Amino acid sequence: MPEAPGNPPSEGPRADVVIHADESCLGNQFTGRANPGGAAGLVEFWTGDRWIRRDYWEAAPDTTNNRMAIQSAIAGLSGLTRPCRVRFVSDSQYLVKGMEEWLPGWKARGWKRKRGAIENLELWQALDREAERHEIRWEWVRGHDGHPKNEYANDLAVRAAREQDSSGGFRESGFEDWLEKQREEKDRYLDYFEFTPPGGVSD
C-alpha cells in the first residue's frame, strides 16, 4: 500500500510526530439554531535536515466545541499510516484531561462514569482505538496566547467551520506562508524562533 502524503517512512523505529490541533464551533451563543464546527491540525515530523508539514481539517454542520476537540485528535491520529511517537498539543482541557485522567477510569468500569452517562461516548471510543496504535504525550497549551502553531490550527478550524469543508486527509501545509504573512502584515511572531532538535520535537 502506498504511503499517504506527508507520513513518516514506513520502515525503521517509530517516528517522532508533533500535532498541533484546534477546534471551532460557530454560534455557541445562540440557541435554537445549528452550530457549525471545524476541527483541524498541523502535523510535522523531522527528517534529519528539515521539517515535513501537513495540514488537515474537517467540518460538521451542527456540533459542539468538545466534540470537535475530540474529532481533531481522531482525524490527526488516523491520518498516520504507521505507529508513531506523538506529541499532541491542544488548547482543549476537555480533550487533554479526558485522555490523561478520565478515560482510563471509564474503561476500567466498562465505559461508565461513577455518575451519569459519558458525554460523546462514541467519539471517545473512536479516539481510544486510534490512540492505542501510538505512543502519545498529550500536552495542553493556553489558547490564543501567541503561539503561532496553535493560532494556525485555530485558523484552519474556523475556516473549516465557516466553509463546511474537509481536507480529505493530509494536505501540503500552508504554515510557513501563513507565518510570513502574519509577520509582514501584522507584525506578529517576529521573535518566534523554531528549535529543531535531533529528537524531532518542536516548540
N, C-alpha and C positions, 0 to 999 in steps of 0.2 A: 504494500500500500504506500503510495507516495506521501511524503511528509507534508503537513499543512504549512502554508506560507508563514514564515516567521517563527516556526517552532524550533526548539533546540535540536541538535543532531540526535538521531535515534540510537546511536551506539555510544558506549562509554559509560562512566559513572553518572549519577543523577546530576542534571544541570541545575545551576542556581538561577532562579527566575524571580523577578520582582513585579508585582502587580499593584498599581495604584488605582483604586476603584472609587466610584461615587455613584450617587443616585439622585433622582429628582422626581418630584410629584407636584404638578401644577394645579393650583386652585384648591389647596388644602383648606383655605379659609372659608370656602363656600360649602354649603350643604345642599343636598338635593340635586346635585349635578355630578357628571363624571369627572374624575380627576386623572388626566393623562399623566403617565410617568415614563421615566427613562432610567436605564442602568448602563454604566459604561466603565471602561478601564483602559489604562495604558500598561502594556506588557513589555518587559525588557529583559534581555539576558546578554551577558558579556561573552564575546567570542575569543577573547585573549588580546585583541587590539582595538575593538570597537563595540559599541552597543548596537544590538538589533532591537528595534522597537516596533510594536504593532498596537493598533487600537481596536477596540470592539465596542459595540453599543446595541442595545435592544430597547423596545418600547412596549407599552401596554396602554390600552385605551382608558382603563379605569382601575386605579390601583392605589397603593399607599407607599410612603417612603420606606417603611420597614420591609415590605415585600420586594421593592426594587433594590434595597440594600442586599438582601439575600440573593436576588437574581444576578446582581453584579458579580457575586462570587461564583455562582453556578456557571455563568457564561465564561468567566475568565479561566476557571479551572478546567472546564470541559473542553476548552479550546486547545489545551495542551495535550499533544498526542502521545506523550510518554510520561512516566512518573518523574517528578522533579522535586527539588527543594525550593519551596516557595516562601517568599516574604510577602505577605498580603497586607497592604496598607489601606485603611478605610477610615473615614471620619464618622462612621456609624457605630456608636457604642452598642446598639442593639445587635448588630452583626458580630462584633468582636467579643462582647460578653457572652453572646449566645454560643459561639463556637468554643470559647475557652472555659466558661463557667457552667452554663446551663445544660448544654447538650449531653455531656457525659451522664448527668443525673437523669435526664429524660430517658436515655437509652437503657440505663440500669433498671429503671422502673417500667420498661416495656413501652417507651414513648408516651409516658404520662407525667403530668406535673403532680406535685403534692396536693394542689388545689386547683381545680378548673382545667379546661382544655388548653392544649398548646396552640397558640396563635400561629397561623401559617405552617401548620404541621407538614403538609406535603412538600413545601419548599425546603424546610429544614431537613427532611429526609432525603430529598434530592441532593442537597448540598453535602450532607454527610456521605453519601455514596461517592460523590466526586472527590471529596477531601481525603477519603481513605486511600486513594491512589498516590497521594503525595505526602511529603514531609512539609508541614506548613507552620510558619510562625505568623500569628495574627497580631497586627500592630494597629493601634488607634492613633490617629493624628487629628488635631483640632481643625475643624473645617473653616474655610475662609480666613485662614490665619497666615496667608502669604507664602504657602508652599506651592511652587509652580505646578508640580505634577498633580497635586490634589485639585488645584484650580482648573487644570486642563481636563482632568477626568470629569469634573463638575460641568464644564462647558460642553463636553461630549454628551453627558447625560441630559442636560437641559435641552440641547438641540434635538436629541432623540425624542424627548417628551413632546416638544413643540411640533416636530415634523412627523412624529409617529413612524420612525424609520429604524430599520435594523441593518447592521453591517453584514449579517450572514456569516459571521466568523471573524477571523483576524484580518485586518486591513493594514496597509502601509501607514505608518504613523505620521501625523502632522505636527508632532510635538515641537520639533526643532523650529519649524516655520512659525508656529504659534508663539513660541518663546521669543523669537527675534522680533515679531510684530509687537508683542507686549512691551519689549524694551524700547523699540523705536517710537511707537505711537503713544505709549502711556507712561514711559519711564519707570516701568515696573521690573523687578527682579534683576536690577543692574548689578547687585552684589552677589547674585546666586552663582555658586561655583559647583560644578558637578564632580564629585570624587569618584574615581573608578578603581577601586581596589581589586587585587587579583581574585578575590573570592566572588566577585560579581554582584555585590550588594551595594546599591547606590543610595545616595542621600534622598 
